[in-house]
Amino acid sequence: MIIPSTVSDIPKLDLTGQSIIVGSMSNPLGTRERIIEVAKQRFHSRSYADVGIKEICDAAKIQKGSFYHFFPSKRDLVLTVIEEFSADWADGFIAEAFDPKLPPLERIDFLLDAAYFWQKSSQQKNIDGRMPGCLFGNLALEVSTKDEVLRARLNAFFRQAKLRFQSALDEAMKDGTLSPLDSELTAEAMLAYLEGVILLAKAQNDPELIYKLGPAIKTLRIELRQ
């Protein structure tokens, strides 16, 4: 991983897709998107429980009736947020990090760099200067013991993330750059390690921890059972 020499060296991420969409109240799609964008920002920067429907409606400049027209409940809204974040990440820096054109193990390095720079940039953009952490990890900690539907959806995302690691490990074994191991369990261990590092970095409000601890992820190995 390469750490920038100054804060100004940090790439400016294009987060225009996460800005509030201001459209006509007569445009149902615009109204729905405003609700989702407000919820994305607040659920991620704060928490699911902390953000109420009234606050979302006020920020999106809509009436509660418009909210319930699109989302029967706040749970339906957060499920949509999870789906959209999953798609954004899968088609965004996750896809770039796990580009098949990159050598398999370098993909993991790329992912660590992307996680570090994204958290660093997000911390700078937040008014309160807080690092937001991983939305999926945040929600998993908050709702997994309370809501089985949300837990299952979050677990589906983590399974997809694990498969990205597993594919890279399988390719590395195939080309001889990695000795045989249990790629499924090692991928799960790598995902757990990355989520844990991001959680710890959030608790300390210090994205530099991702830079310092991240490289150890490639030392993880779960051997094949005989």
C-alpha positions as CSV (number, residue, x, y, z in Angstrom):
1,M,0.0,0.0,0.0
2,I,1.2,3.5,-0.8
3,I,0.4,6.3,1.7
4,P,0.1,9.9,0.5
5,S,2.7,12.3,1.7
6,T,0.1,15.0,2.4
7,V,-3.6,15.2,2.8
8,S,-3.8,17.1,-0.5
9,D,-2.4,14.0,-2.3
10,I,-5.5,11.9,-1.4
11,P,-7.5,11.4,-4.6
12,K,-10.8,13.2,-4.6
13,L,-13.5,10.5,-5.1
14,D,-16.4,11.2,-7.3
15,L,-19.3,11.0,-4.9
16,T,-21.8,12.9,-7.1
17,G,-23.9,9.7,-7.3
18,Q,-24.4,10.0,-3.6
19,S,-25.6,13.6,-3.7
20,I,-29.2,14.6,-3.0
21,I,-31.2,14.5,-6.2
22,V,-33.4,17.6,-6.4
23,G,-36.3,17.1,-8.8
24,S,-39.9,17.9,-9.2
25,M,-42.3,16.7,-6.6
26,S,-44.5,15.5,-9.5
27,N,-41.7,13.2,-10.6
28,P,-42.1,9.9,-8.6
29,L,-38.7,8.6,-9.6
30,G,-37.0,11.8,-8.4
31,T,-38.9,11.6,-5.1
32,R,-37.9,8.0,-4.6
33,E,-34.3,8.7,-5.4
34,R,-34.2,11.6,-3.0
35,I,-35.5,9.4,-0.2
36,I,-32.8,6.8,-0.9
37,E,-29.9,9.2,-1.2
38,V,-30.9,10.9,2.1
39,A,-31.2,7.5,3.8
40,K,-27.8,6.3,2.4
41,Q,-25.9,9.2,3.8
42,R,-27.6,9.2,7.2
43,F,-27.7,5.4,7.8
44,H,-24.0,5.2,6.9
45,S,-22.7,8.3,8.8
46,R,-24.8,7.6,11.9
47,S,-27.0,4.5,12.3
48,Y,-30.2,2.9,11.2
49,A,-31.9,3.3,14.5
50,D,-30.8,6.9,15.0
51,V,-32.4,8.1,11.8
52,G,-36.2,8.5,11.8
53,I,-38.7,8.7,8.9
54,K,-39.5,12.3,9.8
55,E,-35.9,13.3,9.5
56,I,-35.6,11.5,6.1
57,C,-38.8,13.2,4.8
58,D,-37.6,16.7,6.0
59,A,-34.2,16.3,4.4
60,A,-35.7,15.0,1.1
61,K,-38.3,17.8,1.2
62,I,-41.3,15.4,1.0
63,Q,-44.4,14.6,3.0
64,K,-44.7,11.4,4.9
65,G,-47.4,10.2,2.5
66,S,-44.8,10.3,-0.3
67,F,-42.4,8.2,1.8
68,Y,-45.0,5.5,2.4
69,H,-46.0,5.5,-1.3
70,F,-42.6,4.1,-2.1
71,F,-41.6,2.4,1.2
72,P,-44.1,0.7,3.5
73,S,-41.6,0.9,6.3
74,K,-38.1,2.1,7.3
75,R,-37.0,-1.6,7.0
76,D,-38.1,-1.6,3.3
77,L,-36.0,1.5,2.8
78,V,-32.9,0.1,4.4
79,L,-33.2,-3.1,2.4
80,T,-33.2,-0.9,-0.7
81,V,-30.2,1.0,0.6
82,I,-28.4,-2.2,1.1
83,E,-29.2,-3.4,-2.4
84,E,-28.0,-0.1,-3.9
85,F,-24.9,0.1,-1.9
86,S,-24.1,-3.5,-2.9
87,A,-24.6,-2.7,-6.5
88,D,-22.5,0.5,-6.3
89,W,-19.6,-1.3,-4.6
90,A,-19.8,-4.3,-6.8
91,D,-19.7,-2.2,-10.0
92,G,-17.3,0.4,-8.5
93,F,-14.0,0.0,-6.6
94,I,-14.7,-3.7,-5.8
95,A,-14.8,-4.4,-9.5
96,E,-11.7,-2.3,-10.1
97,A,-9.8,-4.0,-7.3
98,F,-10.7,-7.5,-8.5
99,D,-10.0,-6.8,-12.1
100,P,-9.1,-10.1,-13.8
101,K,-6.3,-8.3,-15.6
102,L,-4.5,-7.8,-12.3
103,P,-2.3,-10.5,-10.8
104,P,-4.5,-12.4,-8.3
105,L,-2.8,-11.4,-5.1
106,E,-2.3,-7.8,-6.2
107,R,-6.1,-7.5,-6.3
108,I,-6.1,-7.8,-2.5
109,D,-3.5,-5.0,-2.3
110,F,-5.7,-2.8,-4.6
111,L,-8.7,-3.5,-2.4
112,L,-6.8,-2.4,0.8
113,D,-5.7,0.8,-1.0
114,A,-9.3,1.5,-2.1
115,A,-10.7,0.9,1.4
116,Y,-8.1,3.2,2.9
117,F,-8.5,6.1,0.5
118,W,-12.3,5.8,0.6
119,Q,-12.5,6.0,4.4
120,K,-9.9,8.8,4.4
121,S,-11.8,10.8,1.9
122,S,-15.2,10.2,3.6
123,Q,-13.7,11.3,6.9
124,Q,-12.6,14.6,5.3
125,K,-16.0,15.2,3.7
126,N,-18.0,14.6,6.9
127,I,-18.8,17.8,8.7
128,D,-18.0,16.1,12.1
129,G,-14.8,14.6,10.8
130,R,-15.8,11.1,11.6
131,M,-14.8,8.0,9.6
132,P,-18.0,6.2,8.6
133,G,-16.7,2.6,8.5
134,C,-18.3,-0.1,6.4
135,L,-22.1,0.3,6.0
136,F,-22.6,-3.4,5.9
137,G,-20.5,-4.0,8.9
138,N,-22.2,-1.2,10.8
139,L,-25.6,-2.6,10.0
140,A,-24.6,-6.2,10.8
141,L,-23.5,-5.1,14.3
142,E,-26.7,-3.1,14.8
143,V,-29.5,-5.3,13.5
144,S,-28.3,-8.9,13.2
145,T,-29.7,-9.9,16.6
146,K,-32.9,-8.0,16.0
147,D,-34.1,-8.5,12.4
148,E,-33.7,-11.8,10.6
149,V,-34.6,-10.4,7.2
150,L,-31.9,-7.7,7.4
151,R,-29.4,-10.2,8.8
152,A,-30.0,-12.5,5.9
153,R,-29.6,-9.7,3.3
154,L,-26.3,-8.5,4.9
155,N,-25.0,-12.1,5.0
156,A,-25.7,-12.4,1.3
157,F,-23.5,-9.4,0.7
158,F,-20.7,-10.9,2.8
159,R,-21.0,-14.2,0.9
160,Q,-20.5,-12.3,-2.4
161,A,-17.5,-10.4,-1.0
162,K,-16.0,-13.7,0.2
163,L,-16.3,-15.1,-3.3
164,R,-14.1,-12.2,-4.6
165,F,-11.3,-13.2,-2.3
166,Q,-11.8,-16.9,-3.0
167,S,-11.6,-16.4,-6.7
168,A,-8.3,-14.5,-6.4
169,L,-6.8,-17.2,-4.1
170,D,-7.9,-20.0,-6.5
171,E,-6.2,-18.2,-9.4
172,A,-3.1,-17.6,-7.4
173,M,-2.9,-21.3,-6.6
174,K,-3.5,-22.2,-10.2
175,D,-0.7,-20.0,-11.5
176,G,1.7,-21.2,-8.8
177,T,2.1,-18.0,-6.8
178,L,0.4,-19.4,-3.8
179,S,0.8,-22.9,-2.3
180,P,-2.3,-25.0,-1.8
181,L,-4.7,-23.9,1.0
182,D,-8.4,-24.0,1.8
183,S,-9.4,-21.0,-0.4
184,E,-13.0,-20.8,0.9
185,L,-12.0,-20.6,4.6
186,T,-9.0,-18.4,3.9
187,A,-11.2,-16.0,1.9
188,E,-13.7,-15.9,4.8
189,A,-10.8,-15.2,7.3
190,M,-9.6,-12.4,5.0
191,L,-13.0,-10.8,4.8
192,A,-13.4,-11.1,8.6
193,Y,-9.9,-9.5,9.1
194,L,-10.7,-6.6,6.8
195,E,-14.1,-5.9,8.4
196,G,-12.4,-6.1,11.8
197,V,-9.7,-3.6,10.9
198,I,-12.2,-1.2,9.4
199,L,-14.3,-1.5,12.6
200,L,-11.3,-0.8,14.8
201,A,-10.3,2.1,12.6
202,K,-13.8,3.5,13.0
203,A,-13.7,3.2,16.8
204,Q,-10.4,5.1,16.8
205,N,-11.5,7.5,14.1
206,D,-8.3,6.8,12.4
207,P,-8.2,5.4,8.8
208,E,-4.4,5.2,9.0
209,L,-5.0,2.0,10.9
210,I,-6.2,0.4,7.7
211,Y,-2.9,1.3,6.1
212,K,-0.9,0.0,9.0
213,L,-2.7,-3.3,9.6
214,G,-4.1,-4.0,6.2
215,P,-1.1,-5.8,4.6
216,A,-1.2,-8.5,7.3
217,I,-4.3,-9.8,5.5
218,K,-2.1,-11.7,3.0
219,T,-0.4,-13.7,5.8
220,L,-3.7,-15.4,6.6
221,R,-3.8,-19.1,5.7
222,I,-6.3,-21.9,6.5
223,E,-4.7,-25.1,5.5
224,L,-6.5,-27.9,3.7
225,R,-7.8,-30.6,6.0
226,Q,-6.3,-34.0,5.4
